[in-house]
Amino acid sequence: MDILFISKYIVLIALVIMMLAALRASAYKSTSMGLLGSSVVVTAFAVGLLVVGGQYNIQFYRDISLALIFFGFVGTIAFAVTLGGEDK
């Protein structure tokens, strides 16, 4: 087995652990922790899609992961602006 092949599976295992930690962090009562946890889960899932798509040479995984990252960022900014209130 190639070291690069093994390292991709180690990255996937680390991403799953990171997703579980983010879900635990998003269980707190504050809104910002929930937003942070969901953002980390979406980012980890998108990186996982990139790794799996590169491993099995599937092209549309890249498009899906880039859309997830972009819309996650836009949603986070929109939520922060809505939660921020008015400027005086």
Phi and psi in degrees as GROMACS dihedral restraints (atoms count N, CA, C in turn):
[ dihedral_restraints ]
;  ai    aj    ak    al  type     phi  dphi    fc
    3     4     5     6     1   -82.3    20    10
    4     5     6     7     1   147.0    20    10
    6     7     8     9     1   -65.6    20    10
    7     8     9    10     1   -32.1    20    10
    9    10    11    12     1   -67.9    20    10
   10    11    12    13     1   -36.8    20    10
   12    13    14    15     1   -64.0    20    10
   13    14    15    16     1   -43.4    20    10
   15    16    17    18     1   -69.1    20    10
   16    17    18    19     1   -38.3    20    10
   18    19    20    21     1   -66.8    20    10
   19    20    21    22     1   -29.5    20    10
   21    22    23    24     1   -66.3    20    10
   22    23    24    25     1   -37.7    20    10
   24    25    26    27     1   -72.1    20    10
   25    26    27    28     1   -33.1    20    10
   27    28    29    30     1   -65.5    20    10
   28    29    30    31     1   -38.4    20    10
   30    31    32    33     1   -64.1    20    10
   31    32    33    34     1   -41.4    20    10
   33    34    35    36     1   -63.7    20    10
   34    35    36    37     1   -39.7    20    10
   36    37    38    39     1   -65.3    20    10
   37    38    39    40     1   -41.2    20    10
   39    40    41    42     1   -64.7    20    10
   40    41    42    43     1   -36.6    20    10
   42    43    44    45     1   -66.5    20    10
   43    44    45    46     1   -37.6    20    10
   45    46    47    48     1   -65.3    20    10
   46    47    48    49     1   -41.3    20    10
   48    49    50    51     1   -64.4    20    10
   49    50    51    52     1   -39.7    20    10
   51    52    53    54     1   -65.4    20    10
   52    53    54    55     1   -37.1    20    10
   54    55    56    57     1   -66.1    20    10
   55    56    57    58     1   -40.2    20    10
   57    58    59    60     1   -65.8    20    10
   58    59    60    61     1   -39.2    20    10
   60    61    62    63     1   -66.3    20    10
   61    62    63    64     1   -36.9    20    10
   63    64    65    66     1   -69.1    20    10
   64    65    66    67     1   -36.7    20    10
   66    67    68    69     1   -65.1    20    10
   67    68    69    70     1   -36.9    20    10
   69    70    71    72     1   -65.9    20    10
   70    71    72    73     1   -40.3    20    10
   72    73    74    75     1   -69.1    20    10
   73    74    75    76     1   -32.2    20    10
   75    76    77    78     1   -77.5    20    10
   76    77    78    79     1    -7.0    20    10
   78    79    80    81     1   -79.9    20    10
   79    80    81    82     1    -7.8    20    10
   81    82    83    84     1   -68.0    20    10
   82    83    84    85     1   164.0    20    10
   84    85    86    87     1   -78.9    20    10
   85    86    87    88     1   -17.1    20    10
   87    88    89    90     1   -79.2    20    10
   88    89    90    91     1   149.6    20    10
   90    91    92    93     1   -69.4    20    10
   91    92    93    94     1   -36.3    20    10
   93    94    95    96     1   -66.3    20    10
   94    95    96    97     1   -35.9    20    10
   96    97    98    99     1   -69.2    20    10
   97    98    99   100     1   -36.3    20    10
   99   100   101   102     1   -65.1    20    10
  100   101   102   103     1   -40.4    20    10
  102   103   104   105     1   -67.1    20    10
  103   104   105   106     1   -41.3    20    10
  105   106   107   108     1   -63.9    20    10
  106   107   108   109     1   -45.0    20    10
  108   109   110   111     1   -62.9    20    10
  109   110   111   112     1   -43.4    20    10
  111   112   113   114     1   -68.7    20    10
  112   113   114   115     1   -34.1    20    10
  114   115   116   117     1   -66.3    20    10
  115   116   117   118     1   -40.7    20    10
  117   118   119   120     1   -67.0    20    10
  118   119   120   121     1   -39.7    20    10
  120   121   122   123     1   -63.2    20    10
  121   122   123   124     1   -44.5    20    10
  123   124   125   126     1   -65.2    20    10
  124   125   126   127     1   -40.7    20    10
  126   127   128   129     1   -66.1    20    10
  127   128   129   130     1   -42.1    20    10
  129   130   131   132     1   -64.9    20    10
  130   131   132   133     1   -39.3    20    10
  132   133   134   135     1   -64.9    20    10
  133   134   135   136     1   -39.4    20    10
  135   136   137   138     1   -67.2    20    10
  136   137   138   139     1   -40.2    20    10
  138   139   140   141     1   -66.4    20    10
  139   140   141   142     1   -37.9    20    10
  141   142   143   144     1   -62.0    20    10
  142   143   144   145     1   -39.7    20    10
  144   145   146   147     1   -63.3    20    10
  145   146   147   148     1   -39.3    20    10
  147   148   149   150     1   -63.5    20    10
  148   149   150   151     1   -41.3    20    10
  150   151   152   153     1   -67.2    20    10
  151   152   153   154     1   -45.8    20    10
  153   154   155   156     1   -66.7    20    10
  154   155   156   157     1   -39.9    20    10
  156   157   158   159     1   -64.4    20    10
  157   158   159   160     1   -36.2    20    10
  159   160   161   162     1   -71.9    20    10
  160   161   162   163     1   -33.9    20    10
  162   163   164   165     1   -68.1    20    10
  163   164   165   166     1   -43.3    20    10
  165   166   167   168     1  -105.4    20    10
  166   167   168   169     1     8.5    20    10
  168   169   170   171     1    57.6    20    10
  169   170   171   172     1    51.5    20    10
  171   172   173   174     1  -107.5    20    10
  172   173   174   175     1   118.3    20    10
  174   175   176   177     1   -77.0    20    10
  175   176   177   178     1   -35.5    20    10
  177   178   179   180     1   -74.3    20    10
  178   179   180   181     1   -12.0    20    10
  180   181   182   183     1   -64.0    20    10
  181   182   183   184     1   -33.8    20    10
  183   184   185   186     1   -64.9    20    10
  184   185   186   187     1   -42.6    20    10
  186   187   188   189     1   -64.7    20    10
  187   188   189   190     1   -41.6    20    10
  189   190   191   192     1   -64.9    20    10
  190   191   192   193     1   -44.0    20    10
  192   193   194   195     1   -68.6    20    10
  193   194   195   196     1   -37.8    20    10
  195   196   197   198     1   -66.0    20    10
  196   197   198   199     1   -37.2    20    10
  198   199   200   201     1   -65.6    20    10
  199   200   201   202     1   -40.8    20    10
  201   202   203   204     1   -62.1    20    10
  202   203   204   205     1   -43.8    20    10
  204   205   206   207     1   -66.2    20    10
  205   206   207   208     1   -43.6    20    10
  207   208   209   210     1   -66.0    20    10
  208   209   210   211     1   -48.3    20    10
  210   211   212   213     1   -70.8    20    10
  211   212   213   214     1   -29.0    20    10
  213   214   215   216     1   -64.6    20    10
  214   215   216   217     1   -42.0    20    10
  216   217   218   219     1   -65.2    20    10
  217   218   219   220     1   -45.6    20    10
  219   220   221   222     1   -63.8    20    10
  220   221   222   223     1   -40.4    20    10
  222   223   224   225     1   -65.4    20    10
  223   224   225   226     1   -37.9    20    10
  225   226   227   228     1   -65.6    20    10
  226   227   228   229     1   -43.9    20    10
  228   229   230   231     1   -65.3    20    10
  229   230   231   232     1   -42.0    20    10
  231   232   233   234     1   -63.7    20    10
  232   233   234   235     1   -41.5    20    10
  234   235   236   237     1   -66.6    20    10
  235   236   237   238     1   -39.4    20    10
  237   238   239   240     1   -66.1    20    10
  238   239   240   241     1   -38.1    20    10
  240   241   242   243     1   -67.5    20    10
  241   242   243   244     1   -41.4    20    10
  243   244   245   246     1   -66.8    20    10
  244   245   246   247     1   -40.5    20    10
  246   247   248   249     1   -74.4    20    10
  247   248   249   250     1   -24.9    20    10
  249   250   251   252     1   -67.0    20    10
  250   251   252   253     1   -31.8    20    10
  252   253   254   255     1    88.6    20    10
  253   254   255   256     1  -155.9    20    10
  255   256   257   258     1   -95.1    20    10
  256   257   258   259     1   149.3    20    10
  258   259   260   261     1   -93.1    20    10
  259   260   261   262     1   136.7    20    10
